[in-house]
Amino acid sequence: MNEIMLEMNHISKAFGGNQALKNVHFSCTRGTVHVLAGENGAGKSTLCKLLTGLYQPDRGDIIFMGNKVSYRTTTEAMAAGINMVYQERNLIPHLTGAQNIMLGNEITKMGVILDEKEIRATAYKIRDELGIDIPLDMPVGHLSAGVQQSIEIVRAFSTNPKLLILDEPTASLGEKEIKPFLNFIAKIKK
């Protein structure tokens, strides 16, 4: 359980004359939850985007699962096991929860026709493995912000991540949605 999954050493990143990160060190072990807290503009999102391949560091090393890495795209990072749920939702309102979860990884018949039955079954399987009860058969535009956030996380788990990054996951939640959401995080940690 104490296996180091991620090490970030001497990470620096600038955008023109704006130094977003300077000589940052961060590490985490398997099965832990960490919170990066700081003011707006402190570099939290930049650090996360370095991990997911949206940005590349100007200096420093990223070591993931014992290997020095340098992802050039989010697809490379996802293939390696790093996924991120961004603060801005990335759901399509008229699609169901199941369809949104499998978006980009659609299951087809004969390589052409969407297999809605298998899409639904796979989404429900992932949801049930995470031990949460959220509706997946209705358009996500009809669901609360908290349920939509949970669907985003289930969607991230469809890629079987080793490291999951949540960018300000409670920012858009109502007061009554925060505690259930944090309980959900505790469940998926296990």
PyMOL commands that set and color helices and strands:
alter all, ss='L'
color gray80, all
select helices_A, chain A and resi 44-51+74-80+97-102+116-129+140-142+145-157+175-189
alter helices_A, ss='H'
color red, helices_A
select strands_A, chain A and resi 4-15+18-29+59-64+67-69+82-85+108-109+113-114+163-166
alter strands_A, ss='S'
color yellow, strands_A
deselect
rebuild
show_as cartoon
